[in-house]
Amino acid sequence: QVQLVESGGGLVQAGGSLRLSCAASGRTISSYTMGWFRQAPGKERDFVAAISWSGSSTNYADSVKGRFTISRDNAKNTVYLQMNSLKPEDTAVYYCAAVRRSYTMVRAEYDYWGQGTQVTVSS
């Protein structure tokens, strides 16, 4: 079992930045693809970014390309999401997720999820 705990969310003005962290426990995540997803009120949980187990591959939703950066520190069992130039439409609960070995951006293929952290961007 992998337990995931997100942190770093909060309230920020448009144009600002936040850095989300996802701390894993229970198992080392060095062999897991890690992803970030987000869910706005009344909407589905959507893919934001993913990073392969080695960190050599990353993918982003078109809506965040050039503004968000996913990274990982396997020694710390932690994944990060640096969010710059935030927009009000980025407001959502952000979730960290993990899947062993398979590199995917498909929500249903992730096995482990955190509880989420709220990000609110004011205009």
N, C-alpha and C positions, 0 to 999 in steps of 0.2 A: 504494500500500500504506500502511496505517496500522499502526503498532506501538503497543501499549498496555502500560503497566507499572503495576501496582497497588502501593500501599504503604500502611502505616499499620495493618496488622493486628497482632494480638497477643493476649495473655491479659488478661482483665479480669473483675472480679467482677460478679455480677448487680447491676443497677442502675447500673452504670457507663456510660461513654461512650467511643467511639472515632470517629476521623475517618479515613476511607479516602480516598486520592487515586488518581487514574488519570491518568498523564501520557502524552500522545500525541505521536508523532513520525512523520515521513515525509510527513504532509500536515496542513494545518490542519483541525481538526474543526468549524469554524464552520458547516459545512453538513451535519453529521452528527447524527442522533439518538444519544444516548448512554444506555446502560443498565447497571444493576447486576443481576447474578444471583448466586445462591448454591447451593452443593451440599454437603449433609451426607453423611457416610459412608453408603453403601448406598442413597442416594436420588438422584432426578433433579435436574438443575440447574433451579432455579426462578427465576422473575422476582421481583425485589425492587423496582426503581424505574427509571423512565425520564424523560428530559428532552429536550424538543425542541431543534432546532438553535439557536433564539433564546433558549431558556430560558423561554418564555412558557407552555409546557405541561409539566406533570409528572403522573406517575401512580405509584401505589404498590400493592404487594400489601396485601391487607387485614391481614395479620399484622404489618405494620410501620407502618401508617398512624398518624400522631400521634407516632411515636417516631423515625423516620428522615427525613432531608431530603436530597434530591439537589440539587446545584447545579453550575454550570459557570462557568469563566472562559475565554472563548475567546481572550482576549489571551495567556493562559498555556498555552493548549492543554491544559487540565486540567479534569477532572470530579471532584467530591467526593461522598462519602456520609457525612453526619453521623449517627451512630447513638447515640441516647440511650436510657436506661432498658433497657439490654440484658438479655436473658433467656438462660438456658441453651439454649433452643431456637433461638437465633440462631447457635449454634455451627455453622460451616461454612467452606468456602473461598469467598471472594467474588471474583467475576469482573467485570471491566469489559468492555463490548462496544460496538461502533459499527456503525451502518448509515447509508448516505448518504440523506438527505432523507426517507425513509419513516419516519413516526412509528408505532412499533409496540412491543408488549410481548411479541411472540412470539419465543422463543429462536431458532428456525430461520431467522428473517429477518435476523438480525444477521450481518454479514460478517466482522467483525474481533473478536478476543478477546485478552485478556491472559492471563497465566499463573496469575493468582489470588493471593490473599493470605489466610492462615489467620486466622480470628477464633475465639477460644475464650472462652466465657463460663462461669465457674465459679459454682456455687450456694453 
